[in-house]
Amino acid sequence: MKKRYGVVLIGCGHIGEQHLEDIYFRETIKIVATVDNDEERARLFAAKYGADHYGTEYIPYLTLAETDIVIIATYADSHLSIMEDCLRYQKHVLCEKPITPDVQSGRKFYELVKNAKTKVLIAHILRHNKSYQAIADLIHNGAIGDLKLIRMVQNHHTMNWPRYQRLLEVCPPIVDCGVHYIDIMQWFSGSRVVEVSGMGCKLDADAAQDNYGMIHIKMANGCIGYYEAGWSKNLASQNIKEFIGDKGRISLLLRENRSQDREEGDLITVYTNNRGDYQSINIQSKYKDMYAQLSTLIDMIEQNIPANPSIDEVFSAFYIALEADKAIKNGTRLAIQPMGELQENRRNYNSKPYLIKENHHETDQFFDKQIC
Ligand SMILES: NC(=O)c1ccc[n+]([C@@H]2O[C@H](COP(=O)([O-])OP(=O)(O)OC[C@H]3O[C@@H](n4cnc5c(N)ncnc54)[C@H](O)[C@@H]3O)[C@@H](O)[C@H]2O)c1
């Protein structure tokens, strides 16, 4: 019989709810407790997702033997102290990004995870998204030749402005969301960021800091990219994901942004210039596949597989996002120095040939050339 994992959620907010609603009914999961500074939120979550306990303090639930996994879904400024407590009580942890708000505490977090006796996965949810995995496969198998340019925009028109205002007290969107997309740039290109510059501004007077940023990135292999992230009452929601190589182009249109055939899922379009044709791939992909993510942690526990992404990859994306924010604030272009072990950018996603075999590169050769 499969083990049933006891899960404690700390942080009953927007992302905490997305975690629970995708896992609470699974036969391998039991929600032990829900915890929030706001007791009423914790109570509501416990009632909705069948938790045995709820409260404002998490330590009592870390002492329970039935607690196997803790999901940390609070703001980045509390991740380090909660992680320390979870590891002291020898719990496995799924922790939301960004790991912390600044590089000093980020290094402590990194060391803590590196030395952990239990398993820790940082919630880079797009690593578990089927559409992003398919695009990685296509690129890694040479569908568009050598990746040259990455264009990504992720702007939110904020309906729940107070939630974003609270997030802005800790991190600007270029860091909060940027860690995902910088990780994608390194994952897809198989290279690492060597240079970053950017600009940002405060679009809303009542934002705690810049709530819009635009960064330019150069990778060691010559690939370049830009990323734009904003949360504002004034911005339109916009989502551009485009990857251009020397033999073609891949673009991703999420299901919710499709005007038709939405029921088919996300739409990946692959243009190849040697044939001048377009191929459409529909992927039944959940944007935030929380169960796939938690299943990765369970596989780490049961099969000792590595984290995806590794803590080195997580730290690397986090560090670059902070440097990007610094470049915006100081109006400078920054070189990103290799950071010993932290520069490691291995591809631990198990790539399989996906489609379009005509342009197939010898994968190992491709990566020998790309990885630095
Ligand atoms: N992976 C993703 O796609 C994704 C998406 C959204 C948010 N996030 C991340 O998740 C984190 C939370 O964001 P959110 O949008 O859910 O915020 P939110 O404001 O909706 O929820 C946060 C909740 O945590 C509670 N909380 C804060 N500190 C606490 C503490 N020390 N102990 C107990 N409860 C505490 C708050 O009361 C609130 O209910 C942030 O780090 C954010 O960057 C990740």
The ligand as a Gaussian input file, in Angstrom:
#p B3LYP/6-31G(d) Opt

LIG

0 1
 N        5.097000      29.716000      -7.389000
 C        4.213000      30.609000      -7.804000
 O        3.741000      30.550000      -8.919000
 C        3.767000      31.688000      -6.862000
 C        2.628000      32.449000      -7.151000
 C        2.213000      33.405000      -6.224000
 C        2.961000      33.630000      -5.073000
 N        4.093000      32.899000      -4.854000
 C        4.934000      33.124000      -3.667000
 O        4.243000      32.643000      -2.514000
 C        4.487000      33.480000      -1.400000
 C        3.137000      33.959000      -0.850000
 O        2.463000      34.717000      -1.844000
 P        0.861000      34.799000      -1.922000
 O        0.553000      35.426000      -3.223000
 O        0.253000      33.493000      -1.587000
 O        0.577000      35.854000      -0.738000
 P       -0.771000      36.012000       0.089000
 O       -0.721000      37.361000       0.705000
 O       -1.962000      35.675000      -0.741000
 O       -0.665000      34.888000       1.228000
 C        0.331000      34.838000       2.193000
 C       -0.273000      34.279000       3.462000
 O        0.776000      33.958000       4.377000
 C        0.383000      34.400000       5.684000
 N        1.614000      34.601000       6.454000
 C        2.583000      35.503000       6.223000
 N        3.606000      35.331000       7.068000
 C        3.273000      34.281000       7.851000
 C        3.924000      33.595000       8.921000
 N        5.134000      33.962000       9.338000
 N        3.285000      32.548000       9.505000
 C        2.063000      32.167000       9.074000
 N        1.400000      32.766000       8.059000
 C        1.997000      33.817000       7.466000
 C       -0.412000      35.658000       5.434000
 O       -1.276000      35.939000       6.520000
 C       -1.197000      35.292000       4.166000
 O       -2.432000      34.653000       4.466000
 C        5.403000      34.609000      -1.905000
 O        6.743000      34.273000      -1.626000
 C        5.172000      34.611000      -3.400000
 O        6.282000      35.053000      -4.139000
 C        4.487000      31.934000      -5.713000

